[in-house]
């Protein structure tokens, strides 16, 4: 669903459950708005897809039911002013091919809730020595603090999410599982939304962890995906 005031810009809202949330602005600037980041696609007439996201919780991301014209950013600079960076960290391994464990306890031998790619956003719950307790969607666990970029380092982190994976033909309707188990309750498409989301992590060799545009997390089997476009 889109709104337009005058000739430009166009504001596109995506549905997640009962809410329609602002997700894309197309005008002199074109940029997408996620739960914890802005991504510029064009600033003026300059393509900017090579720039890293601008991380932060977008404080003006109103539901369509309560949005006013004053809440809608006409430019990327206006959207940046609404970012709240305090309490947000992102995974930042020195080697982007590495992934960072989310563990059930602040211990390298504790069980893992998954391994996460660079650029995965997390909300800080508490800090304990070399460990930080974080929340990623509905997941709550501990990550090693030295591999997390905080408020002053966010601008240098490039996501390392798999960019070219898509669901295999005939697998588009596979469930968005609420746990890494095919028997776990599925998250309905009405709640999850109609976009696949980003693959932010893995569990073992069987499951991907995905995050949608509302910051929700689900699990999908790796064999449902393939690398290619036809």
Buried (B, 14 or more C-beta within 10 A) or exposed (E): EEBEEEEEBBBBBBBBBEBBBBBBBBBBBBBBBBBBBBBBBBBEEEEBEEBBBBBBBBEBBBBBEEBEEEBBBBBBEEBBEBBEBEEBBBBBBEEBEEBBBBBEEBEEEEEBBBBBBBBBBBBBEEEEEEBBBBBBBEBBBBBBBEBBBBBEEBEEBEBBBBEEBBBEEEBEEBBBBBEBEBEEEBBEEEBBBEEBBBBBBBBEEEBBBBBBBBBBBBBBBBEBBBEEEE
